[in-house]
């Protein structure tokens, strides 16, 4: 049996939407399991020679975890990871690995756990509900914890927006390091500020793109994380002062710029990789 899943990149923490808002991008990793090939793990593309090619690989570990959770027995298989999502750049590479692993485990076991349990297992493993929700369902998502567990609602981003990702070549920021700098408590005024901006940014991303430069302002995470990546912080300030709608991508160090007609990113020169992937509306899905 051979099965391949395509899993998109994501940008979470959209401006004020810390741990609750994310968007899927048309940039993806593809993961394949093949029970007729020689067992092993192969990594191609982004992370080749850097990511594990053994049983500690995140996709492989996710497959085995889900099999245990479902009480199934896995046949020997070969896992091939064809990665296009840059690592440690705030673009959800770990979320893609976990979501891909969950779906591959279902294929190997001939199971279908349904979207709610699939989301629950992925959040348990990855820890960031906004990232895995956008990865699974595509589009713009609002992730939230209900009495029945993690849930997500999907919205359509405005067609007037062009998501543009700016990736610094020389800076990386592991998620755990970006988490450590966040305060455990925040002033009430800052919390209220972000509540208002979260409501505004949902409106801006779906119907009023003109509001985005104001709506993407945040007091909970960006100001604490940007000092960790000084080149990115300097560019972030330049972009904001120019009137472009910009936010930190996930925990950074990449930036997400929402280009519109008449508001385009200028040539940044060497040291920056600029991607214009478009939005992904489908989310993770099987190719076979």
C-alpha positions as CSV (number, residue, x, y, z in Angstrom):
1,X,0.0,0.0,0.0
2,X,1.2,3.5,-0.8
3,X,-0.4,6.7,0.5
4,X,0.7,10.4,0.1
5,X,-0.7,13.4,2.0
6,X,-0.2,17.1,1.1
7,X,0.0,19.3,4.2
8,X,0.1,23.1,3.9
9,X,2.2,25.7,5.7
10,X,0.4,27.9,8.2
11,X,0.9,31.3,9.9
12,X,-0.5,31.4,13.4
13,X,-0.9,34.2,16.0
14,X,-2.1,36.6,13.3
15,X,-1.3,40.0,14.8
16,X,-3.4,40.1,18.0
17,X,-4.8,36.5,17.4
18,X,-2.3,34.8,19.8
19,X,-3.0,31.0,19.9
20,X,-6.4,31.4,18.2
21,X,-6.1,32.8,14.6
22,X,-4.2,31.2,11.8
23,X,-4.2,31.0,8.0
24,X,-3.1,28.2,5.6
25,X,-0.8,29.0,2.7
26,X,-0.4,27.3,-0.6
27,X,3.1,26.0,0.3
28,X,3.2,22.4,1.4
29,X,5.1,19.3,2.6
30,X,4.2,16.0,1.1
31,X,4.6,12.8,3.1
32,X,4.4,9.3,1.6
33,X,4.2,5.9,3.3
34,X,4.9,2.7,1.2
35,X,4.5,-0.7,2.8
36,X,6.1,-2.4,-0.2
37,X,9.4,-0.4,-0.1
38,X,12.4,-1.0,2.2
39,X,11.5,0.3,5.7
40,X,13.2,3.6,6.7
41,X,12.8,7.3,6.7
42,X,14.0,9.7,4.0
43,X,13.9,13.5,4.1
44,X,14.1,15.5,0.9
45,X,14.0,19.3,0.4
46,X,13.9,21.6,3.4
47,X,15.6,20.0,6.4
48,X,17.4,17.3,4.4
49,X,20.5,16.4,6.3
50,X,19.1,18.2,9.4
51,X,15.9,16.5,10.3
52,X,16.0,13.0,11.7
53,X,15.9,10.1,9.2
54,X,15.1,7.5,11.8
55,X,12.4,6.6,14.4
56,X,12.8,10.0,16.1
57,X,11.4,11.8,13.0
58,X,8.3,13.8,14.0
59,X,6.1,12.3,11.2
60,X,7.2,8.8,12.0
61,X,6.7,9.3,15.8
62,X,3.2,10.7,15.1
63,X,2.3,7.7,13.0
64,X,3.3,5.3,15.8
65,X,1.6,7.3,18.5
66,X,-1.7,7.4,16.6
67,X,-1.5,3.7,16.0
68,X,-1.2,3.1,19.7
69,X,-4.0,5.5,20.4
70,X,-6.3,3.6,18.0
71,X,-5.1,0.2,19.2
72,X,-3.9,-0.8,15.7
73,X,-0.9,-2.7,14.4
74,X,1.3,-1.0,11.8
75,X,2.9,-2.9,9.0
76,X,6.6,-2.2,8.2
77,X,6.7,0.9,5.9
78,X,9.0,3.5,4.3
79,X,8.3,7.1,5.0
80,X,9.4,9.8,2.5
81,X,9.2,13.5,3.4
82,X,9.3,16.0,0.6
83,X,9.5,19.3,2.4
84,X,8.9,22.8,1.0
85,X,8.2,24.5,4.3
86,X,11.2,26.3,5.8
87,X,12.2,25.1,9.3
88,X,12.1,27.2,12.4
89,X,10.7,30.2,10.5
90,X,7.2,30.4,12.0
91,X,5.5,28.7,9.1
92,X,4.1,25.6,10.8
93,X,6.6,23.0,9.7
94,X,6.1,21.0,12.9
95,X,2.3,21.3,12.6
96,X,2.5,19.9,9.1
97,X,4.6,17.0,10.3
98,X,2.1,16.1,13.0
99,X,-1.0,16.5,10.8
100,X,0.6,14.5,8.1
101,X,1.5,11.7,10.6
102,X,-2.0,11.5,11.9
103,X,-3.5,11.2,8.4
104,X,-0.8,8.6,7.3
105,X,-1.6,6.5,10.4
106,X,-5.2,6.5,9.4
107,X,-4.3,5.3,5.9
108,X,-2.0,2.5,7.2
109,X,-4.7,1.3,9.6
110,X,-7.6,1.7,7.3
111,X,-9.2,4.0,9.9
112,X,-11.2,7.3,9.7
113,X,-11.3,9.0,13.1
114,X,-13.2,12.1,11.8
115,X,-12.2,15.8,12.0
116,X,-12.8,16.4,15.7
117,X,-10.7,13.5,17.0
118,X,-8.1,14.2,14.3
119,X,-7.8,17.7,15.6
120,X,-7.6,16.6,19.2
121,X,-4.8,14.2,18.6
122,X,-2.8,16.7,16.6
123,X,-3.2,19.4,19.2
124,X,-2.1,16.9,21.9
125,X,1.1,16.2,20.0
126,X,1.9,19.7,18.5
127,X,0.5,21.9,21.3
128,X,-0.7,24.8,19.1
129,X,-4.4,24.5,18.1
130,X,-4.4,27.4,15.7
131,X,-1.5,26.0,13.6
132,X,-2.8,22.5,13.4
133,X,-6.4,23.7,12.7
134,X,-5.4,25.8,9.7
135,X,-3.2,23.0,8.5
136,X,-6.1,20.5,8.6
137,X,-8.9,22.7,7.3
138,X,-7.3,25.4,5.2
139,X,-8.3,29.0,4.9
140,X,-8.5,31.4,7.8
141,X,-9.4,29.6,11.0
142,X,-10.5,30.5,14.5
143,X,-9.4,27.8,17.0
144,X,-11.1,27.5,20.3
145,X,-11.6,25.1,23.3
146,X,-15.1,23.9,23.8
147,X,-16.7,21.7,26.4
148,X,-16.3,18.9,23.8
149,X,-12.6,19.6,23.1
150,X,-10.8,21.6,20.5
151,X,-12.8,23.0,17.6
152,X,-12.1,25.3,14.7
153,X,-14.3,27.5,12.4
154,X,-13.1,28.3,8.9
155,X,-13.5,31.6,7.1
156,X,-12.6,32.8,3.6
157,X,-9.9,35.5,3.5
158,X,-10.6,38.5,1.3
159,X,-9.6,37.9,-2.4
160,X,-8.1,41.4,-2.3
161,X,-5.3,40.1,-0.2
162,X,-2.0,38.6,-1.3
163,X,-0.2,36.8,1.5
164,X,3.5,37.5,1.2
165,X,6.0,35.7,3.5
166,X,9.4,37.3,4.1
167,X,11.9,34.7,5.4
168,X,15.2,35.9,6.9
169,X,18.0,33.7,5.6
170,X,20.3,34.3,8.6
171,X,17.8,34.2,11.5
172,X,15.9,31.3,13.1
173,X,13.7,31.2,16.2
174,X,12.7,27.9,17.8
175,X,9.2,27.9,19.1
176,X,10.2,27.0,22.6
177,X,12.6,29.9,22.8
178,X,10.0,32.3,21.5
179,X,7.6,31.0,24.2
180,X,10.0,31.5,27.1
181,X,10.2,35.3,26.6
182,X,6.5,35.8,27.0
183,X,5.2,37.1,30.3
184,X,3.0,34.9,32.4
185,X,0.8,37.8,33.3
186,X,-0.2,40.9,31.2
187,X,-1.8,44.2,32.2
188,X,-5.6,44.4,31.9
189,X,-5.3,47.3,29.4
190,X,-3.1,45.2,27.1
191,X,-5.5,42.2,27.3
192,X,-8.4,44.6,26.5
193,X,-6.4,46.1,23.6
194,X,-5.9,42.7,22.0
195,X,-9.5,41.7,22.5
196,X,-10.6,44.7,20.4
197,X,-8.0,44.0,17.8
198,X,-8.9,40.3,17.4
199,X,-12.5,41.3,16.6
200,X,-11.2,43.9,14.2
201,X,-8.7,41.7,12.4
202,X,-11.3,39.0,11.6
203,X,-13.4,41.8,9.9
204,X,-10.3,43.1,8.2
205,X,-9.1,39.8,6.9
206,X,-12.5,38.8,5.5
207,X,-14.3,42.0,4.4
208,X,-12.3,45.2,5.2
209,X,-8.7,44.8,4.1
210,X,-8.2,48.6,4.5
211,X,-8.4,48.1,8.3
212,X,-5.5,45.6,8.4
213,X,-2.6,47.9,9.3
214,X,-4.5,49.0,12.4
215,X,-6.1,45.6,13.1
216,X,-2.8,43.6,13.2
217,X,-1.4,45.6,16.2
218,X,-0.7,43.5,19.2
219,X,0.5,43.8,22.8
220,X,0.8,40.2,23.9
221,X,3.6,38.5,21.9
222,X,5.2,40.4,19.0
223,X,6.9,43.1,21.1
224,X,8.5,40.4,23.3
225,X,9.7,38.2,20.4
226,X,11.0,40.7,17.8
227,X,14.0,41.7,19.9
228,X,15.2,38.1,19.6
229,X,15.6,38.6,15.9
230,X,17.1,42.1,15.4
231,X,17.2,42.1,11.5
232,X,13.6,41.0,11.4
233,X,12.6,43.6,14.0
234,X,14.2,46.4,11.9
235,X,12.4,45.3,8.8
236,X,9.1,44.9,10.7
237,X,9.4,48.5,11.8
238,X,10.2,49.7,8.3
239,X,7.2,47.9,6.8
240,X,4.8,49.2,9.4
241,X,6.0,52.8,9.0
242,X,5.5,52.4,5.2
243,X,1.8,51.6,5.8
244,X,2.0,47.9,4.9
245,X,-0.1,45.4,6.9
246,X,2.5,43.2,8.5
247,X,2.7,40.7,11.5
248,X,5.1,38.2,12.9
249,X,4.5,34.8,11.3
250,X,3.7,32.4,14.1
251,X,6.5,32.8,16.7
252,X,8.8,34.2,14.0
253,X,11.3,35.1,12.6
254,X,9.4,35.2,9.3
255,X,7.0,38.1,8.6
256,X,3.7,37.9,6.9
257,X,2.8,40.9,4.8
258,X,-0.7,41.3,3.3
259,X,-0.1,43.0,-0.1
260,X,-3.0,44.8,-1.8
261,X,-3.4,46.7,-5.0
262,X,-1.2,49.8,-4.7
263,X,0.5,48.4,-1.6
264,X,3.3,46.1,-2.6
265,X,6.5,45.1,-0.9
266,X,9.7,46.6,-2.3
267,X,12.8,44.7,-3.3
268,X,14.5,43.7,-0.1
269,X,17.8,42.6,-1.6
270,X,20.0,39.7,-0.4
271,X,19.4,38.0,2.9
272,X,15.6,37.7,2.5
273,X,13.6,35.1,0.8
274,X,10.2,36.4,-0.4
275,X,7.4,33.9,-1.1
276,X,4.0,34.7,-2.5
277,X,2.2,31.4,-2.2
278,X,-1.4,32.5,-2.0
279,X,-4.0,31.1,0.5
280,X,-4.6,27.4,0.7
281,X,-8.4,26.8,1.0
282,X,-8.4,23.0,1.1
283,X,-6.1,22.1,3.9
284,X,-4.4,18.7,4.4
285,X,-5.6,16.0,2.0
286,X,-4.6,12.7,0.4
287,X,-3.2,12.7,-3.1
288,X,-3.7,9.0,-3.8
